[in-house]
Amino acid sequence: MANIFGFDLKALEVFVQVAETGNMTVAAERLGMTQSAVSQTLSNLENNLSSTLLDRSVRPIEMTAAGRFLYDRASSLLSEARKTSQDIRKSNFQQLRQVNVAMVDSLATAVGRPLLEAVKRRTRDWSLTTGLSHMHAHGLMSRAVDIIISDDNLEEYTDLIRYQILREPFILALPNDYKGDPGDLQQLNKKMDFVRYSAHSLIGQTIERYLRHIQLEPAQRLRLDNSYAVVSMVASGAGWTITTPLCLFQSGIRLHQVNCVPLPQEAPFRHLTLVARRGELSDLPKEIAEDSREILRDSFLAEVAQELPWLMDQISIG
């Protein structure tokens, strides 16, 4: 029974039975033990906890103040242990009990509902959150989240599993009524404001690196938090931006409502990856990754093929 707690469940069960019956012989009969074994278990328990739990000088045996404290806690622990044992025996572990998923806004909005249906089929309870990618990474490593689908694949951590979901290029998005040469970003920048993503987002950071690479410094006038706001600003004619096809699709703004063209120099790519802790969720991460890919092929890729066919050979799913 020696351990860091000073007791185990069996010792607590013996103590509770003696406390409730006030008699070691009766407790031994109920537990299928000898009276001497019960007495030895109680002595070991008191020694390990450095406390006298029972007053053996009276009949029936009574609890001391320390014994009363332990009795209340032990009763609760034993009840939870019995329930846990029953749940394990009765449960169908083909379905996981609780799974917490976090993903980038663009994916949640674009494929959220069918993806949730896929999660529901495989779990008894679940939660879905969105937000900035660095928060997803923190959630996964702190165990607040079980699965993330993010543009941060946490490559520096070796104890994770990864499934690539989507690779897509960054593209240039202009108002439909812009008449200039879309390949001349210097001229475009003089005529119109640049609509930025938040500096805290990985997509915003990637775009800023590209702008520095091509030596373009748009004025810091418009900085918005999400793709809907960014693309809506472009569709209204207020400015231009750099974004990705999925962010356009996710925004709810139809692809034909803005003029989408390739970036004039070699474009960076955005990678969305499903990441989970290794060995904890059986095949669920792989299954959700496959579901995500299938949903993207059926919805997102179909619209891209119709509206922006020149992008098809630059987008890969899976």
QUIURZI-V890519 format. One record per backbone hydrogen bond with DSSP energy under -1.0 kcal/mol. CO is the residue of the C=O (numbers start at 1). NH is the residue of the N-H. Records with the same first field share a line. If there is no record, write none. Layout:
CO->NH / NH
This chain:
8->12
9->13
10->14
11->15
12->16
13->17
14->18
15->19
16->20
17->21
18->22
22->61
23->27
24->28
25->29
26->30
27->31
28->33
34->38
35->39
36->40
37->41
38->42
39->43
40->44
41->45
42->46
43->47
44->48
45->49
46->51
53->64
55->62
62->55
64->68
65->69
66->70
67->71
68->72
69->73
70->74
71->75
72->76
73->77
74->78
75->79
76->80
77->81
78->82
79->83
80->84
81->85
82->86
83->87
84->88
85->89
86->90
87->91
92->95
96->124
99->127
100->146 / 147
101->129
102->149
104->108
105->109
106->110
107->111
108->112
111->115
112->116
113->117
114->118
115->119
116->120
117->121
119->122
122->96
125->99
127->101
129->103
132->136
133->137
134->138
135->139
136->140
137->141
138->142
139->144 / 145
147->102
148->275
149->104
150->273
154->157
159->278
161->276
163->274
165->318
166->272
167->316
168->270
171->243
172->261
173->241
174->259
175->178
181->184
183->185
184->188
185->189
186->190
187->191
188->192
193->240
196->224
198->201
201->205
202->206
203->207
204->208
205->209
206->210
207->211
208->212
209->213
210->214
211->216
219->221
222->196
224->198
226->230
227->231
228->232
229->233
230->234
231->235
232->236
233->238
234->237
240->195
241->173
243->171
244->248
245->249
246->250
247->251
254->257
259->174
261->172
268->170
270->168
272->165 / 166
273->150
274->163
275->148
276->161
277->280
281->284
283->287
284->288
285->289
286->290
287->291
288->292
289->293
290->294
291->295
292->296
293->297
294->298
295->299
296->301
299->303
300->304
301->305
302->306
303->307
304->308
308->311
309->312
311->314
316->167
